[in-house]
């Protein structure tokens, strides 16, 4: 051991002499080279996380509808913070800073609606900004299993994942069927190329369902919405995999959800299925094409008997170096509304282009033909996003 140690010091001194520009740090250089092979122990407790920040501006460039504000803008932020107790245990949180009147799941007439693109709430301002506790959970993770309990978002589909960058509006459209703000437990098993998740939960109607800055109010416990029965009788199963049947660069997901309801008139348990697929086609070293599809079918949507829904997202994303271009077709068909009047179906045909700058700054621009609730319009939107991880 002494001979090896002496040899390392001789080599280190020689290298440090060669690094003349760093001569004032020669001792530090020797130290790093002598002990560089030794792994530094992770210090606990520690804090890690990420922050997503977005600014969206969109404008209606053509419509025959009246009473709709032409320009709309809002800010959105999604901080994720983790207090790590050791390698396996942590306390994880996720927050959403958003414009509560534009991005919400508290629409009394259409409970699932995340954003109404042609609604009366379009405008510019910060008057309704609220800070939401999206997730607050204790988490255990090792190489094979992950378990969490508390307030969390069960997995059902992927099209609402903002990291996919399928234009400006796609994630907002698919958020309708995202399972959010539930209380319960989640278990994920990681196999070689497959992740299987099982969740049991109920909707959050505690004080955590309020929001800070501008209070959106507590979720109503007795509103008859699916999952709002206060017991762990609702559940979801998800499967995410890659390279099935030996086909490289093919990712897929499918899942099932069953949300219980209280015994109200005209109520029934919500049942839903999702299937998604995306395949990376390498065109050249710097160019690739990704066809994407996700289809969702839900019966008794939001807990109302015979209210059935189909969502479909199809897209083709072309990537070249830091550039992206995509075309996406989004579809929402719902058999009836909770109010029994009008239609809450929707369509979007979206053409988009984007660029990723240095330091995780991205700009996406989309032109969309929108049909929503019997209204039609052409929209132009821009999304400036910044992602920071620590």
C-alpha positions as CSV (number, residue, x, y, z in Angstrom):
1,X,0.0,0.0,0.0
2,X,2.8,2.4,0.8
3,X,4.5,1.8,-2.6
4,X,1.3,2.4,-4.4
5,X,0.7,5.6,-2.4
6,X,4.2,6.8,-3.2
7,X,3.8,6.0,-6.8
8,X,0.5,8.0,-7.0
9,X,2.2,11.0,-5.4
10,X,5.1,11.0,-7.9
11,X,2.7,10.8,-10.8
12,X,0.5,13.5,-9.4
13,X,3.4,15.8,-8.8
14,X,4.5,15.3,-12.4
15,X,1.1,16.1,-13.8
16,X,0.7,19.1,-11.6
17,X,3.9,20.5,-12.8
18,X,2.7,20.2,-16.4
19,X,-0.5,22.2,-15.5
20,X,1.4,25.5,-15.2
21,X,-1.7,27.6,-15.5
22,X,-3.0,25.9,-12.4
23,X,0.2,26.0,-10.5
24,X,-1.3,27.9,-7.6
25,X,-3.7,24.9,-7.1
26,X,-1.0,22.2,-7.4
27,X,-1.8,20.8,-4.0
28,X,-5.4,20.5,-4.8
29,X,-4.5,18.9,-8.2
30,X,-2.4,16.3,-6.4
31,X,-5.2,15.5,-4.0
32,X,-7.8,15.0,-6.8
33,X,-5.5,12.7,-8.8
34,X,-4.4,10.7,-5.8
35,X,-7.9,10.1,-4.6
36,X,-9.9,10.5,-7.8
37,X,-10.7,6.8,-8.0
38,X,-12.4,6.9,-4.6
39,X,-16.1,7.7,-4.9
40,X,-17.3,10.6,-2.8
41,X,-20.0,9.6,-0.4
42,X,-23.4,11.2,-0.9
43,X,-24.2,13.5,2.0
44,X,-27.6,13.1,3.6
45,X,-30.0,14.7,4.2
46,X,-29.9,16.5,0.8
47,X,-32.2,18.5,-1.4
48,X,-32.7,17.9,-5.1
49,X,-35.3,18.8,-7.7
50,X,-36.2,20.8,-10.8
51,X,-38.2,23.8,-11.9
52,X,-40.1,24.2,-15.1
53,X,-41.2,27.8,-16.0
54,X,-43.4,28.7,-19.0
55,X,-44.8,31.8,-20.6
56,X,-47.6,31.3,-23.1
57,X,-49.1,33.9,-25.4
58,X,-51.7,32.9,-27.9
59,X,-54.0,34.9,-30.2
60,X,-57.1,34.1,-32.2
61,X,-56.3,35.1,-35.8
62,X,-59.6,34.0,-37.4
63,X,-63.1,33.3,-36.0
64,X,-66.8,34.1,-36.6
65,X,-67.6,33.8,-32.9
66,X,-68.4,36.9,-30.9
67,X,-67.5,37.8,-27.3
68,X,-64.1,35.9,-27.3
69,X,-61.0,37.9,-26.3
70,X,-58.5,37.7,-29.1
71,X,-55.3,37.7,-27.0
72,X,-54.6,35.4,-24.1
73,X,-51.5,34.9,-22.0
74,X,-50.4,33.3,-18.7
75,X,-47.4,32.2,-16.7
76,X,-46.9,28.7,-15.4
77,X,-44.3,27.2,-13.1
78,X,-43.8,23.6,-11.9
79,X,-41.3,23.2,-9.1
80,X,-40.4,19.7,-7.9
81,X,-38.5,19.4,-4.6
82,X,-37.2,16.3,-2.9
83,X,-35.8,16.1,0.6
84,X,-33.6,12.9,0.5
85,X,-33.1,11.2,3.9
86,X,-30.8,8.5,2.5
87,X,-30.3,6.6,-0.8
88,X,-33.8,5.1,-0.6
89,X,-36.1,7.3,1.4
90,X,-37.3,10.8,0.5
91,X,-40.1,13.3,0.9
92,X,-41.2,14.5,-2.6
93,X,-43.2,17.6,-3.4
94,X,-44.6,19.0,-6.6
95,X,-46.2,22.5,-6.9
96,X,-48.0,24.3,-9.7
97,X,-48.1,28.0,-10.0
98,X,-50.8,28.7,-12.5
99,X,-53.7,31.0,-13.6
100,X,-56.6,29.3,-11.8
101,X,-59.3,30.7,-14.1
102,X,-57.5,29.5,-17.2
103,X,-55.9,26.2,-16.1
104,X,-58.2,24.3,-13.8
105,X,-60.0,21.1,-13.1
106,X,-62.8,22.9,-11.1
107,X,-65.1,23.6,-14.0
108,X,-68.6,22.9,-12.5
109,X,-70.3,22.4,-15.8
110,X,-67.5,20.3,-17.4
111,X,-65.6,18.8,-14.5
112,X,-62.7,17.2,-16.5
113,X,-61.9,20.3,-18.5
114,X,-58.3,21.5,-17.9
115,X,-58.4,24.4,-20.4
116,X,-61.1,25.9,-22.6
117,X,-59.3,27.4,-25.5
118,X,-62.3,29.4,-26.8
119,X,-63.8,30.1,-23.4
120,X,-64.9,33.4,-21.9
121,X,-61.9,33.4,-19.5
122,X,-59.3,34.4,-22.1
123,X,-57.3,37.5,-21.3
124,X,-54.1,38.9,-20.0
125,X,-53.4,39.3,-16.3
126,X,-52.2,37.8,-13.1
127,X,-55.3,38.3,-10.9
128,X,-56.1,34.6,-10.5
129,X,-52.6,33.2,-10.0
130,X,-52.6,30.4,-7.4
131,X,-50.0,28.0,-5.9
132,X,-51.2,24.4,-5.8
133,X,-49.8,21.5,-3.9
134,X,-49.8,19.0,-6.7
135,X,-48.0,16.2,-4.9
136,X,-46.8,15.7,-1.3
137,X,-45.6,12.1,-0.6
138,X,-43.2,9.9,1.2
139,X,-41.2,7.9,-1.3
140,X,-39.1,4.7,-1.2
141,X,-37.0,3.7,-4.2
142,X,-34.4,1.1,-5.0
143,X,-33.3,-0.6,-8.2
144,X,-36.4,-2.7,-8.5
145,X,-39.3,-1.1,-6.6
146,X,-40.7,2.4,-5.9
147,X,-43.4,3.0,-3.3
148,X,-45.0,6.3,-2.4
149,X,-47.9,7.3,-0.1
150,X,-49.6,10.7,0.3
151,X,-50.9,13.1,-2.3
152,X,-49.7,12.1,-5.8
153,X,-50.6,11.9,-9.5
154,X,-51.3,8.3,-10.6
155,X,-50.1,7.4,-14.1
156,X,-52.7,7.2,-16.9
157,X,-51.4,8.1,-20.4
158,X,-48.4,10.2,-21.5
159,X,-49.6,12.8,-24.0
160,X,-49.9,15.4,-21.3
161,X,-46.2,15.1,-20.6
162,X,-44.8,18.6,-21.3
163,X,-41.3,17.2,-22.1
164,X,-42.7,15.7,-25.3
165,X,-43.1,19.2,-26.8
166,X,-45.8,18.2,-29.3
167,X,-46.6,21.8,-30.0
168,X,-48.0,24.5,-27.7
169,X,-51.5,23.1,-27.0
170,X,-51.3,19.3,-27.0
171,X,-50.4,18.8,-23.3
172,X,-53.2,21.2,-22.2
173,X,-55.7,19.2,-24.3
174,X,-54.7,15.8,-22.9
175,X,-54.6,17.1,-19.3
176,X,-58.4,16.4,-19.3
177,X,-57.8,12.7,-18.6
178,X,-54.7,13.0,-16.5
179,X,-55.2,11.6,-13.0
180,X,-54.2,14.4,-10.6
181,X,-54.3,15.4,-7.0
182,X,-55.2,12.0,-5.4
183,X,-54.5,10.7,-1.9
184,X,-53.4,7.1,-1.5
185,X,-50.5,4.9,-2.4
186,X,-48.6,3.9,-5.4
187,X,-46.3,0.9,-6.2
188,X,-44.0,0.7,-9.3
189,X,-42.1,-2.5,-10.2
190,X,-39.2,-2.0,-12.6
191,X,-38.3,-5.0,-14.8
192,X,-35.6,-5.0,-17.5
193,X,-37.6,-3.1,-20.1
194,X,-41.0,-2.7,-18.4
195,X,-42.4,-0.6,-15.6
196,X,-45.6,-1.7,-13.9
197,X,-47.5,0.6,-11.6
198,X,-50.5,0.0,-9.4
199,X,-52.2,2.9,-7.5
200,X,-55.1,3.0,-5.1
201,X,-56.5,6.4,-4.1
202,X,-59.4,8.9,-3.7
203,X,-59.7,12.6,-4.8
204,X,-58.1,15.2,-2.5
205,X,-60.8,17.2,-0.8
206,X,-58.7,18.2,2.2
207,X,-57.2,21.6,2.9
208,X,-54.4,20.7,0.5
209,X,-56.9,21.0,-2.3
210,X,-56.9,24.8,-1.8
211,X,-54.4,27.1,-3.3
212,X,-52.2,29.9,-1.9
213,X,-51.9,33.5,-3.2
214,X,-55.4,33.3,-4.7
215,X,-57.4,30.6,-3.0
216,X,-59.4,28.5,-5.4
217,X,-61.3,27.0,-2.5
218,X,-61.4,23.5,-1.1
219,X,-62.6,20.7,-3.4
220,X,-66.2,19.7,-2.7
221,X,-66.5,16.2,-1.1
222,X,-70.2,15.7,-2.0
223,X,-70.2,16.7,-5.6
224,X,-70.7,13.2,-7.1
225,X,-67.4,13.3,-9.1
226,X,-65.8,9.9,-9.7
227,X,-63.1,9.2,-7.0
228,X,-64.7,11.5,-4.5
229,X,-65.9,8.9,-2.1
230,X,-63.1,9.3,0.5
231,X,-62.1,5.6,0.4
232,X,-59.2,3.7,-1.2
233,X,-61.7,2.0,-3.6
234,X,-60.4,3.8,-6.8
235,X,-57.4,2.4,-8.6
236,X,-55.3,2.6,-11.7
237,X,-52.9,0.2,-13.4
238,X,-50.2,1.3,-15.8
239,X,-47.6,-0.4,-18.0
240,X,-44.7,1.4,-19.7
241,X,-42.2,-0.5,-21.8
242,X,-39.7,-0.2,-24.6
243,X,-38.3,-2.4,-27.4
244,X,-41.0,-5.1,-27.4
245,X,-40.4,-8.2,-29.5
246,X,-36.8,-7.0,-29.9
247,X,-37.9,-3.9,-31.9
248,X,-35.5,-1.1,-30.9
249,X,-36.6,2.4,-30.3
250,X,-40.3,1.5,-29.8
251,X,-41.9,2.8,-26.6
252,X,-45.4,1.9,-25.6
253,X,-47.8,2.4,-22.7
254,X,-51.2,1.1,-21.7
255,X,-53.4,1.3,-18.6
256,X,-56.7,0.9,-16.9
257,X,-58.5,3.1,-14.3
258,X,-61.6,2.5,-12.2
259,X,-62.9,5.4,-10.1
260,X,-65.6,4.7,-7.5
261,X,-68.5,7.0,-6.8
262,X,-70.9,7.7,-4.0
263,X,-74.4,6.4,-4.4
264,X,-76.0,9.4,-6.1
265,X,-78.7,9.4,-8.7
266,X,-77.5,8.9,-12.3
267,X,-74.0,8.0,-11.0
268,X,-71.7,5.0,-12.0
269,X,-68.1,4.0,-11.5
270,X,-65.8,5.5,-14.1
271,X,-63.8,3.0,-16.1
272,X,-61.1,4.0,-18.6
273,X,-58.5,2.4,-20.9
274,X,-55.4,4.0,-22.6
275,X,-53.0,2.8,-25.2
276,X,-50.0,4.8,-26.5
277,X,-47.1,4.2,-28.8
278,X,-44.2,6.1,-30.2
279,X,-41.3,4.9,-32.5
280,X,-38.0,6.6,-33.2
281,X,-37.0,6.4,-36.8
282,X,-33.4,7.4,-37.4
283,X,-33.1,9.3,-40.7
284,X,-29.5,10.4,-40.2
285,X,-27.1,11.1,-37.4
286,X,-28.8,14.4,-36.5
287,X,-32.3,13.8,-37.9
288,X,-35.1,11.6,-36.6
289,X,-38.9,11.2,-37.0
290,X,-41.2,10.1,-34.2
291,X,-44.7,8.9,-35.0
292,X,-46.9,9.2,-31.8
293,X,-50.4,7.9,-31.0
294,X,-52.4,7.8,-27.8
295,X,-56.0,6.7,-27.6
296,X,-58.2,6.9,-24.4
297,X,-61.7,5.5,-23.9
298,X,-63.6,6.3,-20.7
299,X,-67.1,5.2,-19.8
300,X,-69.2,7.0,-17.2
301,X,-66.8,9.9,-17.5
302,X,-66.4,11.9,-14.2
303,X,-68.9,9.5,-12.6
304,X,-72.0,10.3,-14.6
305,X,-73.8,7.3,-16.0
306,X,-73.6,6.8,-19.8
307,X,-71.3,9.8,-20.2
308,X,-68.7,8.2,-22.4
309,X,-65.6,9.8,-23.8
310,X,-62.9,9.1,-26.5
311,X,-59.7,11.1,-26.7
312,X,-57.2,10.5,-29.5
313,X,-53.8,12.2,-30.2
314,X,-51.9,11.4,-33.3
315,X,-48.7,13.2,-34.2
316,X,-45.5,13.1,-36.2
317,X,-42.5,14.9,-34.7
318,X,-39.4,15.7,-36.9
319,X,-36.2,16.5,-35.0
320,X,-33.0,18.0,-36.5
321,X,-30.3,19.0,-34.1
322,X,-31.9,21.6,-31.8
323,X,-34.9,22.0,-34.1
324,X,-38.3,20.3,-33.9
325,X,-41.3,20.4,-36.3
326,X,-44.6,18.5,-35.8
327,X,-48.1,18.0,-37.0
328,X,-50.7,16.8,-34.5
329,X,-54.4,16.0,-34.7
330,X,-56.3,16.0,-31.4
331,X,-59.8,14.7,-30.9
332,X,-62.2,14.7,-28.0
333,X,-65.7,13.1,-28.3
334,X,-68.0,13.1,-25.3
335,X,-71.5,11.6,-25.6
336,X,-73.2,14.2,-23.3
337,X,-72.5,17.0,-20.9
338,X,-73.3,17.2,-17.2
339,X,-75.7,20.0,-17.9
340,X,-77.4,18.2,-20.8
341,X,-77.0,21.3,-23.0
342,X,-74.7,21.9,-25.9
343,X,-71.6,19.9,-26.8
344,X,-68.2,19.7,-25.2
345,X,-66.5,17.8,-28.1
346,X,-63.3,19.2,-29.4
347,X,-60.9,19.0,-32.3
348,X,-57.5,20.5,-33.0
349,X,-55.2,20.3,-36.1
350,X,-51.9,21.8,-35.0
351,X,-48.7,22.7,-36.9
352,X,-45.7,23.5,-34.8
353,X,-42.0,24.4,-34.9
354,X,-39.6,24.8,-32.0
355,X,-36.0,25.4,-31.1
356,X,-34.0,24.4,-28.0
357,X,-31.4,27.0,-27.0
358,X,-28.5,26.5,-24.6
359,X,-29.2,26.1,-20.9
360,X,-32.5,24.3,-21.4
361,X,-34.4,27.3,-22.9
362,X,-36.9,26.3,-25.5
363,X,-39.3,28.2,-27.8
364,X,-42.3,26.5,-29.5
365,X,-44.7,28.1,-31.9
366,X,-48.0,26.5,-33.1
367,X,-50.8,27.3,-35.5
368,X,-54.0,25.4,-34.7
369,X,-57.5,25.1,-36.1
370,X,-59.7,24.7,-33.1
371,X,-63.2,23.3,-32.7
372,X,-64.6,23.4,-29.2
373,X,-68.1,23.4,-27.7
374,X,-69.6,24.3,-31.0
375,X,-67.2,27.1,-31.7
376,X,-64.5,27.4,-34.4
377,X,-61.4,29.5,-34.6
378,X,-57.8,29.6,-35.8
379,X,-55.2,30.3,-33.2
380,X,-51.5,31.2,-33.1
381,X,-49.6,30.4,-29.9
382,X,-46.0,30.7,-28.6
383,X,-44.5,29.0,-25.5
384,X,-41.2,30.0,-24.0
385,X,-40.0,27.4,-21.5
386,X,-37.0,27.1,-19.2
387,X,-36.1,23.9,-17.3
388,X,-33.6,23.9,-14.4
389,X,-32.5,20.8,-12.5
390,X,-30.4,20.6,-9.4
